[in-house]
Amino acid sequence: MKECADFEDAYDLMRRYSVRLACVDHLPETRSARAMQAEFPGRVLLAAYAEHPASDPFQWNADKAMVTANRTILLDATLEALRRTRTRPLKQLPEHYADHLTALHRSTELLPNGQPVHKYISTGADDWAHAEAYATLAAEMVRFDFTAQDIGWAETTPTSDDGLGFQRVDMSGERAEEYAAGMSGWEREWNAG
């Protein structure tokens, strides 16, 4: 929404927009991030990037109310969502927003064993890109029932397929291939991982 001068600005945004869940980088202001968690119980997660290419897409630590995301997979998902307009930025973009998103360049390096490793290299200021990534991460975390239960939101009771009027489809054979063909690269990595 805007560049915050300090955590009080972030508190104001949390209140003004009734933010359900926010991800806040655990570094370098860990103490301030923890204070924000205390101010908004169950609505703030500490967030961190896992830089190792083989790390899980994300790891949830309920005791610390912290999520660690594979940096490359999360940035892939974030930028893909923006490209496909699954996520839409504000009509009035913050200053330098587009520059920050285009400052990240995806590269591929080969390990000595010949295995390709994908990563993003920053060529300039990229704060808005990482803000979008953490927003994507928060949105994904909201979708998981275990997160809601672990951080103290209202209890949830699963609804049966019948209760939803939902009929499952057999995804084996041709249907599985058709489904996989429609996934983007990060979705295939996510589902394979």
Secondary structure as UniProt FT lines:
FT   HELIX           7..16
FT   TURN            17..18
FT   STRAND          22..25
FT   HELIX           30..39
FT   TURN            41..43
FT   STRAND          44..50
FT   TURN            53..54
FT   STRAND          58..61
FT   TURN            62..65
FT   STRAND          66..70
FT   HELIX           71..83
FT   TURN            84..85
FT   TURN            95..96
FT   HELIX           97..102
FT   STRAND          104..110
FT   TURN            112..113
FT   STRAND          116..122
FT   HELIX           127..142
FT   HELIX           145..150
FT   TURN            151..152
FT   HELIX           161..164
FT   HELIX           174..181
FT   HELIX           185..192
//
